[in-house]
Amino acid sequence: MSNPRHILIVDGDADARGALARDVGRLGYTVSQVGSAADATSVALFLTSRVDLVLVDTDLPDADGRELVSRLRRRGLAVPMIVLSHAGAEDDVVWGLDAGADDYVVRPLRARELAARIRAQFRVAVAPDEADIRIGPVIYRPGSRTVYRPGMARSTRLTEKEAALLLRLCSAEGRPVSRQTLLREVWGYSPAVSSHTVETHIYRLRRKIEAGDGAPELLLNQDGGYRLRLEQPPHAAEPSVPRAGTWSGHGARLAAAAAEAVG
């Protein structure tokens, strides 16, 4: 690896942190490690241009790791973050993902699985110079996995799965995509995944792209699945940005990008 990626490990258990650092180092990555949320905040923000991914354990001496993730997101750290935790209940996972984590891995860690999840975060789903994608009044920026709507205070970053879902729905060019198709193509029919997982991720994605808490205008239920309304919803404000390229020819490319994003 000519320019190894730099991974920051945040874990309050010195022995576990050291073992994880050795395992990650064997994968060819450069590794830094700290044992508290306070140290992680200082290091992550100081090395913003040189940290490529953060592994955060939930059991820190001065904060829950999920609180740290939320803090780093609020301070502008946009690199992928993976939460590591012994707590695997659905509420714990949802808390971690809603805090801004891109993935959530339940301990005990399986080395090959963690390596694959790290690779998935580094995988380039869309070329960095890919044009912004227009979804009604919302602009999706694939390079940064962010959505922007005029009137928002700032852009909102999508998790890996949310981005893969959005790309797969974009690839359908307004046609409905069934839950089973999303399970197969976004999650690969993992035994741990059910249609409820799809519904939960759709709910979270809606919260990030819809204008408010009313009836959905962009991400719609239809025919046992979901579709995107790509045209302007009624009464929607016109975005104050140039319109991105037309949808002709985008479908196959976006479907391939979504498949690549989830391996």
TORKOL-556685 format. One record per residue (C-alpha): residue number from 1; x negated, z negated, y negated. Coordinates in steps of 0.001 Angstrom, whole numbers, plus 500000, padded with zeros to 6 digits. Each point is the difference from the previous one (the first is absolute). Layout:
REM residues N
<pt><pos>NUM</pos><X>X</X><Z>Z</Z><Y>Y</Y></pt>
...
//
This chain:
REM residues 263
<pt><pos>1</pos><X>500000</X><Z>500000</Z><Y>500000</Y></pt>
<pt><pos>2</pos><X>498069</X><Z>501225</Z><Y>496921</Y></pt>
<pt><pos>3</pos><X>501937</X><Z>497938</Z><Y>497446</Y></pt>
<pt><pos>4</pos><X>501535</X><Z>497134</Z><Y>501981</Y></pt>
<pt><pos>5</pos><X>503269</X><Z>498563</Z><Y>498803</Y></pt>
<pt><pos>6</pos><X>499835</X><Z>496481</Z><Y>498585</Y></pt>
<pt><pos>7</pos><X>502381</X><Z>497431</Z><Y>501512</Y></pt>
<pt><pos>8</pos><X>500611</X><Z>496537</Z><Y>498534</Y></pt>
<pt><pos>9</pos><X>501027</X><Z>497319</Z><Y>502526</Y></pt>
<pt><pos>10</pos><X>501864</X><Z>496948</Z><Y>498695</Y></pt>
<pt><pos>11</pos><X>500375</X><Z>497251</Z><Y>502613</Y></pt>
<pt><pos>12</pos><X>499902</X><Z>496209</Z><Y>499643</Y></pt>
<pt><pos>13</pos><X>498588</X><Z>499485</Z><Y>503503</Y></pt>
<pt><pos>14</pos><X>496232</X><Z>500554</Z><Y>499796</Y></pt>
<pt><pos>15</pos><X>499591</X><Z>500664</Z><Y>503738</Y></pt>
<pt><pos>16</pos><X>502905</X><Z>502458</Z><Y>500172</Y></pt>
<pt><pos>17</pos><X>498817</X><Z>501661</Z><Y>496794</Y></pt>
<pt><pos>18</pos><X>496479</X><Z>500450</Z><Y>501341</Y></pt>
<pt><pos>19</pos><X>501221</X><Z>501436</Z><Y>503304</Y></pt>
<pt><pos>20</pos><X>502302</X><Z>502410</Z><Y>498200</Y></pt>
<pt><pos>21</pos><X>497187</X><Z>501044</Z><Y>497651</Y></pt>
<pt><pos>22</pos><X>497798</X><Z>500800</Z><Y>502995</Y></pt>
<pt><pos>23</pos><X>502751</X><Z>502034</Z><Y>501680</Y></pt>
<pt><pos>24</pos><X>500769</X><Z>501950</Z><Y>496825</Y></pt>
<pt><pos>25</pos><X>496306</X><Z>500544</Z><Y>499322</Y></pt>
<pt><pos>26</pos><X>499584</X><Z>501522</Z><Y>503466</Y></pt>
<pt><pos>27</pos><X>502549</X><Z>502632</Z><Y>498990</Y></pt>
<pt><pos>28</pos><X>497554</X><Z>501251</Z><Y>497365</Y></pt>
<pt><pos>29</pos><X>501557</X><Z>498401</Z><Y>496921</Y></pt>
<pt><pos>30</pos><X>498265</X><Z>497950</Z><Y>497338</Y></pt>
<pt><pos>31</pos><X>501445</X><Z>496487</Z><Y>500019</Y></pt>
<pt><pos>32</pos><X>500339</X><Z>497201</Z><Y>497443</Y></pt>
<pt><pos>33</pos><X>501676</X><Z>496704</Z><Y>500861</Y></pt>
<pt><pos>34</pos><X>501449</X><Z>497038</Z><Y>498122</Y></pt>
<pt><pos>35</pos><X>501906</X><Z>496895</Z><Y>501051</Y></pt>
<pt><pos>36</pos><X>502514</X><Z>499370</Z><Y>497227</Y></pt>
<pt><pos>37</pos><X>502557</X><Z>501743</Z><Y>497801</Y></pt>
<pt><pos>38</pos><X>498071</X><Z>499023</Z><Y>496868</Y></pt>
<pt><pos>39</pos><X>496785</X><Z>501582</Z><Y>501272</Y></pt>
<pt><pos>40</pos><X>501891</X><Z>503056</Z><Y>501234</Y></pt>
<pt><pos>41</pos><X>501579</X><Z>500531</Z><Y>496585</Y></pt>
<pt><pos>42</pos><X>496616</X><Z>499874</Z><Y>498263</Y></pt>
<pt><pos>43</pos><X>498231</X><Z>502219</Z><Y>502522</Y></pt>
<pt><pos>44</pos><X>502800</X><Z>502555</Z><Y>500448</Y></pt>
<pt><pos>45</pos><X>500458</X><Z>500553</Z><Y>496277</Y></pt>
<pt><pos>46</pos><X>496260</X><Z>499989</Z><Y>499283</Y></pt>
<pt><pos>47</pos><X>499421</X><Z>502589</Z><Y>502747</Y></pt>
<pt><pos>48</pos><X>503158</X><Z>502029</Z><Y>499308</Y></pt>
<pt><pos>49</pos><X>498127</X><Z>503307</Z><Y>500078</Y></pt>
<pt><pos>50</pos><X>498123</X><Z>499059</Z><Y>503184</Y></pt>
<pt><pos>51</pos><X>502557</X><Z>498227</Z><Y>502205</Y></pt>
<pt><pos>52</pos><X>501933</X><Z>502528</Z><Y>502098</Y></pt>
<pt><pos>53</pos><X>502202</X><Z>497659</Z><Y>502059</Y></pt>
<pt><pos>54</pos><X>500792</X><Z>496268</Z><Y>500194</Y></pt>
<pt><pos>55</pos><X>500771</X><Z>498031</Z><Y>503182</Y></pt>
<pt><pos>56</pos><X>501880</X><Z>496817</Z><Y>499009</Y></pt>
<pt><pos>57</pos><X>500776</X><Z>497102</Z><Y>502320</Y></pt>
<pt><pos>58</pos><X>503081</X><Z>497989</Z><Y>499048</Y></pt>
<pt><pos>59</pos><X>498346</X><Z>496614</Z><Y>500628</Y></pt>
<pt><pos>60</pos><X>497826</X><Z>499437</Z><Y>496931</Y></pt>
<pt><pos>61</pos><X>499038</X><Z>496558</Z><Y>498641</Y></pt>
<pt><pos>62</pos><X>501401</X><Z>500638</Z><Y>496529</Y></pt>
<pt><pos>63</pos><X>502900</X><Z>502459</Z><Y>500556</Y></pt>
<pt><pos>64</pos><X>501955</X><Z>501931</Z><Y>502574</Y></pt>
<pt><pos>65</pos><X>498318</X><Z>503366</Z><Y>500493</Y></pt>
<pt><pos>66</pos><X>503234</X><Z>501772</Z><Y>499136</Y></pt>
<pt><pos>67</pos><X>499998</X><Z>498292</Z><Y>496611</Y></pt>
<pt><pos>68</pos><X>496449</X><Z>501292</Z><Y>499529</Y></pt>
<pt><pos>69</pos><X>501128</X><Z>503550</Z><Y>500789</Y></pt>
<pt><pos>70</pos><X>502745</X><Z>499741</Z><Y>497376</Y></pt>
<pt><pos>71</pos><X>497521</X><Z>498606</Z><Y>497459</Y></pt>
<pt><pos>72</pos><X>497516</X><Z>502812</Z><Y>500578</Y></pt>
<pt><pos>73</pos><X>502732</X><Z>502632</Z><Y>499711</Y></pt>
<pt><pos>74</pos><X>501182</X><Z>498521</Z><Y>496700</Y></pt>
<pt><pos>75</pos><X>496427</X><Z>500184</Z><Y>498735</Y></pt>
<pt><pos>76</pos><X>499794</X><Z>503672</Z><Y>500825</Y></pt>
<pt><pos>77</pos><X>498109</X><Z>500126</Z><Y>503308</Y></pt>
<pt><pos>78</pos><X>501371</X><Z>503122</Z><Y>501703</Y></pt>
<pt><pos>79</pos><X>497840</X><Z>500221</Z><Y>503136</Y></pt>
<pt><pos>80</pos><X>501622</X><Z>499554</Z><Y>503439</Y></pt>
<pt><pos>81</pos><X>500512</X><Z>496385</Z><Y>501099</Y></pt>
<pt><pos>82</pos><X>500718</X><Z>498843</Z><Y>503550</Y></pt>
<pt><pos>83</pos><X>501398</X><Z>496517</Z><Y>500609</Y></pt>
<pt><pos>84</pos><X>498804</X><Z>498116</Z><Y>503104</Y></pt>
<pt><pos>85</pos><X>502149</X><Z>497107</Z><Y>501209</Y></pt>
<pt><pos>86</pos><X>501025</X><Z>497837</Z><Y>502941</Y></pt>
<pt><pos>87</pos><X>503552</X><Z>500104</Z><Y>498594</Y></pt>
<pt><pos>88</pos><X>501776</X><Z>503022</Z><Y>501442</Y></pt>
<pt><pos>89</pos><X>503654</X><Z>499288</Z><Y>499284</Y></pt>
<pt><pos>90</pos><X>501876</X><Z>502756</Z><Y>498188</Y></pt>
<pt><pos>91</pos><X>500339</X><Z>497917</Z><Y>496825</Y></pt>
<pt><pos>92</pos><X>496226</X><Z>499439</Z><Y>499941</Y></pt>
<pt><pos>93</pos><X>499293</X><Z>503708</Z><Y>500401</Y></pt>
<pt><pos>94</pos><X>502545</X><Z>500967</Z><Y>497339</Y></pt>
<pt><pos>95</pos><X>498480</X><Z>497459</Z><Y>497597</Y></pt>
<pt><pos>96</pos><X>496539</X><Z>501492</Z><Y>500534</Y></pt>
<pt><pos>97</pos><X>501119</X><Z>503584</Z><Y>499500</Y></pt>
<pt><pos>98</pos><X>502154</X><Z>499159</Z><Y>496995</Y></pt>
<pt><pos>99</pos><X>497023</X><Z>498211</Z><Y>498452</Y></pt>
<pt><pos>100</pos><X>498182</X><Z>503332</Z><Y>499948</Y></pt>
<pt><pos>101</pos><X>498175</X><Z>500163</Z><Y>503319</Y></pt>
<pt><pos>102</pos><X>499666</X><Z>503418</Z><Y>501637</Y></pt>
<pt><pos>103</pos><X>500032</X><Z>498617</Z><Y>503531</Y></pt>
<pt><pos>104</pos><X>500522</X><Z>496698</Z><Y>501832</Y></pt>
<pt><pos>105</pos><X>498110</X><Z>499138</Z><Y>503196</Y></pt>
<pt><pos>106</pos><X>500926</X><Z>496991</Z><Y>502149</Y></pt>
<pt><pos>107</pos><X>497152</X><Z>497959</Z><Y>501496</Y></pt>
<pt><pos>108</pos><X>498357</X><Z>499805</Z><Y>502459</Y></pt>
<pt><pos>109</pos><X>498408</X><Z>503229</Z><Y>498844</Y></pt>
<pt><pos>110</pos><X>499403</X><Z>502871</Z><Y>502384</Y></pt>
<pt><pos>111</pos><X>496793</X><Z>501690</Z><Y>498888</Y></pt>
<pt><pos>112</pos><X>500993</X><Z>503576</Z><Y>500800</Y></pt>
<pt><pos>113</pos><X>503421</X><Z>499642</Z><Y>498389</Y></pt>
<pt><pos>114</pos><X>498537</X><Z>498504</Z><Y>496817</Y></pt>
<pt><pos>115</pos><X>497419</X><Z>502802</Z><Y>499862</Y></pt>
<pt><pos>116</pos><X>502792</X><Z>502560</Z><Y>500306</Y></pt>
<pt><pos>117</pos><X>502026</X><Z>498312</Z><Y>497260</Y></pt>
<pt><pos>118</pos><X>496978</X><Z>500018</Z><Y>497694</Y></pt>
<pt><pos>119</pos><X>499434</X><Z>503700</Z><Y>500725</Y></pt>
<pt><pos>120</pos><X>503667</X><Z>500682</Z><Y>499282</Y></pt>
<pt><pos>121</pos><X>499639</X><Z>498448</Z><Y>496557</Y></pt>
<pt><pos>122</pos><X>496955</X><Z>502147</Z><Y>499269</Y></pt>
<pt><pos>123</pos><X>501602</X><Z>503170</Z><Y>501299</Y></pt>
<pt><pos>124</pos><X>500785</X><Z>502418</Z><Y>497193</Y></pt>
<pt><pos>125</pos><X>503671</X><Z>500894</Z><Y>500267</Y></pt>
<pt><pos>126</pos><X>499980</X><Z>502448</Z><Y>497104</Y></pt>
<pt><pos>127</pos><X>497135</X><Z>501673</Z><Y>498169</Y></pt>
<pt><pos>128</pos><X>498963</X><Z>497995</Z><Y>496919</Y></pt>
<pt><pos>129</pos><X>500852</X><Z>502885</Z><Y>497679</Y></pt>
<pt><pos>130</pos><X>503477</X><Z>500464</Z><Y>501489</Y></pt>
<pt><pos>131</pos><X>502606</X><Z>500624</Z><Y>497334</Y></pt>
<pt><pos>132</pos><X>502545</X><Z>497321</Z><Y>499180</Y></pt>
<pt><pos>133</pos><X>503256</X><Z>500310</Z><Y>501948</Y></pt>
<pt><pos>134</pos><X>503329</X><Z>499901</Z><Y>498167</Y></pt>
<pt><pos>135</pos><X>502893</X><Z>498139</Z><Y>501675</Y></pt>
<pt><pos>136</pos><X>502887</X><Z>500187</Z><Y>497569</Y></pt>
<pt><pos>137</pos><X>498918</X><Z>497946</Z><Y>496986</Y></pt>
<pt><pos>138</pos><X>497146</X><Z>498351</Z><Y>501952</Y></pt>
<pt><pos>139</pos><X>496420</X><Z>501253</Z><Y>500198</Y></pt>
<pt><pos>140</pos><X>498004</X><Z>499231</Z><Y>503148</Y></pt>
<pt><pos>141</pos><X>496203</X><Z>500096</Z><Y>499665</Y></pt>
<pt><pos>142</pos><X>498568</X><Z>500477</Z><Y>503520</Y></pt>
<pt><pos>143</pos><X>496377</X><Z>499358</Z><Y>499063</Y></pt>
<pt><pos>144</pos><X>500773</X><Z>496421</Z><Y>498940</Y></pt>
<pt><pos>145</pos><X>503176</X><Z>499531</Z><Y>502102</Y></pt>
<pt><pos>146</pos><X>501920</X><Z>499029</Z><Y>496870</Y></pt>
<pt><pos>147</pos><X>503438</X><Z>500830</Z><Y>498615</Y></pt>
<pt><pos>148</pos><X>500817</X><Z>500274</Z><Y>496324</Y></pt>
<pt><pos>149</pos><X>503319</X><Z>500186</Z><Y>498191</Y></pt>
<pt><pos>150</pos><X>500333</X><Z>500341</Z><Y>496222</Y></pt>
<pt><pos>151</pos><X>501046</X><Z>496619</Z><Y>498687</Y></pt>
<pt><pos>152</pos><X>498022</X><Z>498056</Z><Y>502613</Y></pt>
<pt><pos>153</pos><X>497417</X><Z>497632</Z><Y>498539</Y></pt>
<pt><pos>154</pos><X>497438</X><Z>501358</Z><Y>502469</Y></pt>
<pt><pos>155</pos><X>499677</X><Z>501970</Z><Y>503195</Y></pt>
<pt><pos>156</pos><X>500821</X><Z>498398</Z><Y>503358</Y></pt>
<pt><pos>157</pos><X>497686</X><Z>500339</Z><Y>502984</Y></pt>
<pt><pos>158</pos><X>501369</X><Z>500841</Z><Y>503445</Y></pt>
<pt><pos>159</pos><X>498676</X><Z>498574</Z><Y>503243</Y></pt>
<pt><pos>160</pos><X>498641</X><Z>502350</Z><Y>502654</Y></pt>
<pt><pos>161</pos><X>503264</X><Z>500046</Z><Y>501964</Y></pt>
<pt><pos>162</pos><X>502134</X><Z>500406</Z><Y>496873</Y></pt>
<pt><pos>163</pos><X>497840</X><Z>502950</Z><Y>498939</Y></pt>
<pt><pos>164</pos><X>500238</X><Z>501548</Z><Y>503481</Y></pt>
<pt><pos>165</pos><X>503785</X><Z>499585</Z><Y>499949</Y></pt>
<pt><pos>166</pos><X>500246</X><Z>501568</Z><Y>496549</Y></pt>
<pt><pos>167</pos><X>497806</X><Z>502956</Z><Y>500979</Y></pt>
<pt><pos>168</pos><X>502000</X><Z>500577</Z><Y>503191</Y></pt>
<pt><pos>169</pos><X>503269</X><Z>499976</Z><Y>498065</Y></pt>
<pt><pos>170</pos><X>498469</X><Z>502278</Z><Y>497348</Y></pt>
<pt><pos>171</pos><X>498967</X><Z>502436</Z><Y>502733</Y></pt>
<pt><pos>172</pos><X>503669</X><Z>500394</Z><Y>500973</Y></pt>
<pt><pos>173</pos><X>500687</X><Z>501423</Z><Y>496508</Y></pt>
<pt><pos>174</pos><X>503320</X><Z>498191</Z><Y>499545</Y></pt>
<pt><pos>175</pos><X>501213</X><Z>500189</Z><Y>503603</Y></pt>
<pt><pos>176</pos><X>500772</X><Z>496765</Z><Y>501924</Y></pt>
<pt><pos>177</pos><X>497380</X><Z>498566</Z><Y>502379</Y></pt>
<pt><pos>178</pos><X>501267</X><Z>497831</Z><Y>502855</Y></pt>
<pt><pos>179</pos><X>498810</X><Z>496454</Z><Y>500648</Y></pt>
<pt><pos>180</pos><X>498694</X><Z>501100</Z><Y>503397</Y></pt>
<pt><pos>181</pos><X>497905</X><Z>502727</Z><Y>498384</Y></pt>
<pt><pos>182</pos><X>498560</X><Z>497499</Z><Y>497526</Y></pt>
<pt><pos>183</pos><X>499236</X><Z>497571</Z><Y>502826</Y></pt>
<pt><pos>184</pos><X>498217</X><Z>502724</Z><Y>501935</Y></pt>
<pt><pos>185</pos><X>498074</X><Z>501594</Z><Y>497161</Y></pt>
<pt><pos>186</pos><X>499193</X><Z>497019</Z><Y>497771</Y></pt>
<pt><pos>187</pos><X>499623</X><Z>497201</Z><Y>502565</Y></pt>
<pt><pos>188</pos><X>499310</X><Z>501954</Z><Y>503186</Y></pt>
<pt><pos>189</pos><X>502730</X><Z>498118</Z><Y>501915</Y></pt>
<pt><pos>190</pos><X>497973</X><Z>496766</Z><Y>500087</Y></pt>
<pt><pos>191</pos><X>501666</X><Z>497480</Z><Y>502355</Y></pt>
<pt><pos>192</pos><X>499992</X><Z>497498</Z><Y>497120</Y></pt>
<pt><pos>193</pos><X>501997</X><Z>502311</Z><Y>497756</Y></pt>
<pt><pos>194</pos><X>503789</X><Z>500330</Z><Y>499951</Y></pt>
<pt><pos>195</pos><X>502488</X><Z>501798</Z><Y>497807</Y></pt>
<pt><pos>196</pos><X>500250</X><Z>496732</Z><Y>498050</Y></pt>
<pt><pos>197</pos><X>496367</X><Z>500515</Z><Y>498947</Y></pt>
<pt><pos>198</pos><X>500890</X><Z>503425</Z><Y>498626</Y></pt>
<pt><pos>199</pos><X>502935</X><Z>498524</Z><Y>498105</Y></pt>
<pt><pos>200</pos><X>497820</X><Z>497230</Z><Y>498552</Y></pt>
<pt><pos>201</pos><X>497377</X><Z>502483</Z><Y>498775</Y></pt>
<pt><pos>202</pos><X>502699</X><Z>502279</Z><Y>498577</Y></pt>
<pt><pos>203</pos><X>501430</X><Z>497011</Z><Y>498122</Y></pt>
<pt><pos>204</pos><X>496573</X><Z>499167</Z><Y>498538</Y></pt>
<pt><pos>205</pos><X>499338</X><Z>503644</Z><Y>499111</Y></pt>
<pt><pos>206</pos><X>503367</X><Z>500193</Z><Y>498243</Y></pt>
<pt><pos>207</pos><X>499110</X><Z>496965</Z><Y>497899</Y></pt>
<pt><pos>208</pos><X>496919</X><Z>501853</Z><Y>498763</Y></pt>
<pt><pos>209</pos><X>501501</X><Z>503416</Z><Y>499213</Y></pt>
<pt><pos>210</pos><X>503591</X><Z>499281</Z><Y>498967</Y></pt>
<pt><pos>211</pos><X>500898</X><Z>499129</Z><Y>496411</Y></pt>
<pt><pos>212</pos><X>501927</X><Z>496794</Z><Y>500738</Y></pt>
<pt><pos>213</pos><X>502061</X><Z>498017</Z><Y>502486</Y></pt>
<pt><pos>214</pos><X>503028</X><Z>502307</Z><Y>500001</Y></pt>
<pt><pos>215</pos><X>500887</X><Z>502705</Z><Y>502516</Y></pt>
<pt><pos>216</pos><X>496929</X><Z>502038</Z><Y>501044</Y></pt>
<pt><pos>217</pos><X>499543</X><Z>503248</Z><Y>498091</Y></pt>
<pt><pos>218</pos><X>496783</X><Z>501318</Z><Y>501533</Y></pt>
<pt><pos>219</pos><X>499584</X><Z>498633</Z><Y>503553</Y></pt>
<pt><pos>220</pos><X>503332</X><Z>500570</Z><Y>501694</Y></pt>
<pt><pos>221</pos><X>501459</X><Z>499121</Z><Y>503427</Y></pt>
<pt><pos>222</pos><X>501289</X><Z>503073</Z><Y>501791</Y></pt>
<pt><pos>223</pos><X>500821</X><Z>501015</Z><Y>503575</Y></pt>
<pt><pos>224</pos><X>498408</X><Z>496941</Z><Y>501613</Y></pt>
<pt><pos>225</pos><X>496833</X><Z>500412</Z><Y>497977</Y></pt>
<pt><pos>226</pos><X>498760</X><Z>500418</Z><Y>496462</Y></pt>
<pt><pos>227</pos><X>499378</X><Z>502753</Z><Y>497490</Y></pt>
<pt><pos>228</pos><X>498490</X><Z>500289</Z><Y>496538</Y></pt>
<pt><pos>229</pos><X>501948</X><Z>501451</Z><Y>497101</Y></pt>
<pt><pos>230</pos><X>497289</X><Z>502122</Z><Y>498429</Y></pt>
<pt><pos>231</pos><X>502104</X><Z>501281</Z><Y>497121</Y></pt>
<pt><pos>232</pos><X>500873</X><Z>497903</Z><Y>496964</Y></pt>
<pt><pos>233</pos><X>502776</X><Z>497483</Z><Y>500797</Y></pt>
<pt><pos>234</pos><X>502996</X><Z>500104</Z><Y>497644</Y></pt>
<pt><pos>235</pos><X>499234</X><Z>498462</Z><Y>496597</Y></pt>
<pt><pos>236</pos><X>496309</X><Z>499474</Z><Y>500861</Y></pt>
<pt><pos>237</pos><X>497523</X><Z>500201</Z><Y>497154</Y></pt>
<pt><pos>238</pos><X>497614</X><Z>502921</Z><Y>500060</Y></pt>
<pt><pos>239</pos><X>496422</X><Z>498833</Z><Y>500725</Y></pt>
<pt><pos>240</pos><X>497652</X><Z>500305</Z><Y>497058</Y></pt>
<pt><pos>241</pos><X>497369</X><Z>501727</Z><Y>502158</Y></pt>
<pt><pos>242</pos><X>499546</X><Z>503651</Z><Y>500945</Y></pt>
<pt><pos>243</pos><X>501873</X><Z>501016</Z><Y>503125</Y></pt>
<pt><pos>244</pos><X>497801</X><Z>500111</Z><Y>503068</Y></pt>
<pt><pos>245</pos><X>499745</X><Z>503106</Z><Y>502138</Y></pt>
<pt><pos>246</pos><X>503056</X><Z>501434</Z><Y>501725</Y></pt>
<pt><pos>247</pos><X>500990</X><Z>498820</Z><Y>503453</Y></pt>
<pt><pos>248</pos><X>499569</X><Z>503400</Z><Y>501620</Y></pt>
<pt><pos>249</pos><X>497304</X><Z>499679</Z><Y>502660</Y></pt>
<pt><pos>250</pos><X>499563</X><Z>496229</Z><Y>499567</Y></pt>
<pt><pos>251</pos><X>501950</X><Z>499003</Z><Y>503125</Y></pt>
<pt><pos>252</pos><X>497532</X><Z>500828</Z><Y>502745</Y></pt>
<pt><pos>253</pos><X>497029</X><Z>498712</Z><Y>497982</Y></pt>
<pt><pos>254</pos><X>501693</X><Z>496687</Z><Y>499230</Y></pt>
<pt><pos>255</pos><X>501101</X><Z>499539</Z><Y>503620</Y></pt>
<pt><pos>256</pos><X>496388</X><Z>500489</Z><Y>501074</Y></pt>
<pt><pos>257</pos><X>498830</X><Z>497550</Z><Y>497341</Y></pt>
<pt><pos>258</pos><X>502493</X><Z>497371</Z><Y>501170</Y></pt>
<pt><pos>259</pos><X>498867</X><Z>500419</Z><Y>503598</Y></pt>
<pt><pos>260</pos><X>496342</X><Z>499700</Z><Y>498958</Y></pt>
<pt><pos>261</pos><X>500766</X><Z>496897</Z><Y>497942</Y></pt>
<pt><pos>262</pos><X>501165</X><Z>498068</Z><Y>503049</Y></pt>
<pt><pos>263</pos><X>497557</X><Z>501438</Z><Y>502493</Y></pt>
//
